[in-house]
């Protein structure tokens, strides 16, 4: 039994102003109220006004298991996600081999359930081998626990297959998460097309490549009446397409990443073209970055998803053209966003950011099929899946201390203010950086 004293509660919709106490008993929230008595023998955690929120949900993480476990595995990624405040993380299927069969989905589900940190659940491939030619075994993968379908790392290459898969997914009650990119426009691209490509001399990713991917998905959603989720949007024009689709009433959702919210192509240039900043989609212009924040504030963006992409140092500590695409960030992603919010956007409601980490992503998942109950909300009687945030904690990013196997990140050395300090799943503490924990009566 645990009592969280003097907590500021975000219940998934609104952030309270007055401190409350939260009693957690047998994995559930037994009571929420002012000045609750601490039962004999219970653990008392004095939060001093820290925020208690529904446990964070990440729709997009790369766990590299099976087949690439020198980069990350489900056990290390689970601990890293928990340290970042996440109670649940969706594992992308671009592994070796890709997660395109029920047996492979079961492999990830079983290891994700056994991990000691965040619960890791699998996304399945849309197409066999992620080759975009033949539909994967979606029905059997859903039965084994797949909660999204995506060929992430690339778009669904065949529009005909994409269309058929959307219809099938609607019957299964699971969404397709599309990586929006027109590959014919991005073949040898390295950086954002614009200032960065002009100065570096490297081939650029044009914004049109992302926009075309979005408009294809929106057109199919309009025709079929099927939901679709667009991941890691990075440009103002692509986000505007989603905004218009929502105004039209289409079932189109999207997420943005922490790195696209806090870094632009200017950081790539200032770094001297460090491979740590190489990612797909690339870090865009400052105007695009500002547009993503606007999309959060006006509700166009449904979720913040990490796109945590860990690599061995030998794969990132290379000249930019040779470095792998991807940024590792589980343990500092939330802190990076909160720090930027405090510096540039603290006149905007914190509830909006917290929603994009909790109830926003929860609405995109098939909640009834998940092992955890009540994700995205905190209510009396519900499961105690929660995250505690200390908005005033200042910490320096040191990947050498990470639980993740990744040891390189563009955030390294950054001093950030606002960190998750406790993560709890079904009443069990899976991560704690709280300084004091006392027993009370």
Secondary structure by P-SEA (a helix, b strand, c coil): cccccccccccccccccbbbbbbbcccccccccccccccccbbbbbcccccccccccccccccccccccccccaaaaaaaaaaacccbbbbbcccccccccaaaaaaaaaaaaaccccbbbbbbbcccccccccccaaaaaaaaccccccccccccccaaaaaaaaaaaaaaccccccccccccccccccccccaaaaaaccccccaaaaaaaaaaaaaaaaaccbbbbbcccccaaaaaaaaaaaaaccccccccccccccccaaaaaaaccccccccccccccaaaaaaaaaaaaacccccccccbbbbcccccccccccccccccccccaaaaaaaaaaaccccccaaaaaaaacaaaaaacccccccccccccccccccccbbbbcccbbbbbbcccccccccccccccccccccccbbbcccccccccccbbbbcc
